[in-house]
Amino acid sequence: MKTENHYIIRSGWLRAAVLGANDGILSTASLVIGIAAASTTREPIILAAAAGITAGALSMAAGEYVSVSSQADVETSDLKREKLELETDPEAELEELTNIYIQRGLNKELARKTAEELTAHNALEAHARDELGINEITQANPFMAAFASALSFVIGGLLPLLTAVFAPVQKMVLYQYCFSILFLAFSGILAAKAGGSHTLKAVLRICLWGTFAMAASALVGHLLGFRMFKFYRFKI
């Protein structure tokens, strides 16, 4: 029998990895652009990029771990409650499972037989999958999500950092934007291929939002830099 490869199997780490990589590119590039728009030297730009990567990776890891842990806690609580209900009122749970299969298109007799056989095989697994929507593929994994998110953020953030090291300072904003859009487009293509989604839609989505974020950062950096220049010139 041919084994099918389903994209949903990758959802546990793919979402965190794609989010981390895109955020690493976009956050670091936006930070660099904001600083570059207000600076004429390379050192503060590189320092800002390095600090942004460190803080961003740790923040992403912590955020993903806390978020996914909360989801895991909810799933564990639901499973405990379902287990207790199966022990105290198995007939009501069997009827509930039967009604689920009827709603999905089975006739009453077949739904009842299916519910009985699945209950006999593994009642908690059947209710977790068909009533609660929990299974081993989609079940939350905090450590995997945190690690994938942090690692991908660092990888994504290194690209704008390298651009900050080698690109001309006078044209840093332009170089950061152009290379970041290329990086984001490449990230969108990889994510679409890994997830089996539409490539062009994924690329356009991330590039449009990336352009907006970097343009806003450049504007803020330019305005703050201009005001600071006026302030210091006035003080002098």
Secondary structure, DSSP 8 states (H G I E B T S, - for coil): ------GGGGHHHHHHHHHHHHHHHHHHHHHHHHHHTT-SSSHHHHHHHHHHHHHHHHHHHHHHHHHHHHHHHHHHHHHHHHHHHHHH-HHHHHHHHHHHHHHTT--HHHHHHHHHHHHHHHHHHHHHHHTS---TTTS--HHHHHHHHHHHHHHHHHHHHHHHHHS-GGGHHHHHHHHHHHHHHHHHHHHHHHHT--HHHHHHHHHHHHHHHHHHHHHHHHHHHHHHHHHHHHH-
